[in-house]
């Protein structure tokens, strides 16, 4: 990483968004370059790694519960016919 050539002011919410999109080892400049690149809005990895393991596990558990309930409802309907 080099030194900054220019400084810009951004709102707190913009800075938070840049930090949210920041990957390990990236500078703010790297994030902005990636965001403004022609393929920046189609970055395949952009959505990966945002949830903690704990949150991802909870989401999987909820999904499994809903799948189980859905199957149970389907079997009850089949039995009712």
C-alpha positions in Angstrom: 0.0 0.0 0.0 1.2 3.4 -0.9 0.5 6.8 0.7 -2.6 8.6 -0.2 -2.3 11.1 -3.1 -5.6 12.8 -2.2 -8.1 12.8 0.6 -11.8 12.8 0.1 -14.6 13.3 2.7 -17.4 10.7 2.8 -20.3 10.3 5.2 -20.2 7.9 8.0 -22.7 5.6 6.2 -20.5 5.5 3.0 -17.4 4.7 5.1 -19.4 1.9 6.8 -20.4 0.5 3.4 -16.8 0.5 2.2 -15.7 -1.2 5.4 -18.5 -3.8 5.0 -17.3 -4.6 1.4 -13.6 -4.6 2.4 -11.8 -7.9 2.1 -8.8 -9.1 4.2 -5.7 -7.0 3.2 -7.6 -4.5 1.1 -7.2 -0.8 1.4 -10.1 1.6 1.0 -8.6 2.4 -2.4 -8.7 -1.3 -3.4 -12.3 -1.6 -2.4 -13.3 1.5 -4.4 -11.3 0.4 -7.4 -13.1 -3.0 -7.3 -16.5 -1.4 -6.8 -16.0 1.0 -9.7 -14.5 -1.5 -12.1 -16.8 -2.7 -15.0 -17.2 -6.1 -13.4 -17.5 -4.7 -9.9 -21.2 -5.1 -9.6 -21.0 -8.7 -10.9 -18.3 -9.8 -8.5 -19.1 -13.5 -7.9 -17.5 -13.5 -4.4 -19.1 -10.3 -3.2 -21.7 -12.0 -1.2 -19.6 -14.8 0.3 -18.2 -14.7 3.8 -20.4 -12.1 5.2 -22.1 -14.2 7.9 -20.3 -15.5 10.9 -20.2 -19.3 11.3 -22.7 -19.0 14.1 -25.2 -17.0 12.0 -24.8 -19.4 9.1 -25.5 -22.4 11.4 -28.6 -20.7 12.8 -29.9 -20.1 9.2 -29.2 -23.7 8.3 -31.1 -24.9 11.4 -34.1 -22.7 10.6 -34.1 -23.9 7.0 -34.0 -27.5 8.1 -36.9 -26.9 10.6 -39.0 -25.3 7.8 -38.2 -28.2 5.4 -39.3 -30.7 8.0 -42.5 -28.8 8.7 -43.3 -28.6 5.0 -42.8 -32.3 4.5 -45.0 -33.0 7.5 -47.8 -30.8 6.1 -47.4 -32.5 2.7 -47.7 -36.0 4.3 -50.8 -34.9 6.3 -52.5 -33.6 3.1 -51.7 -36.9 1.3 -53.2 -38.9 4.2 -56.3 -36.6 4.2 -57.1 -37.4 0.5 
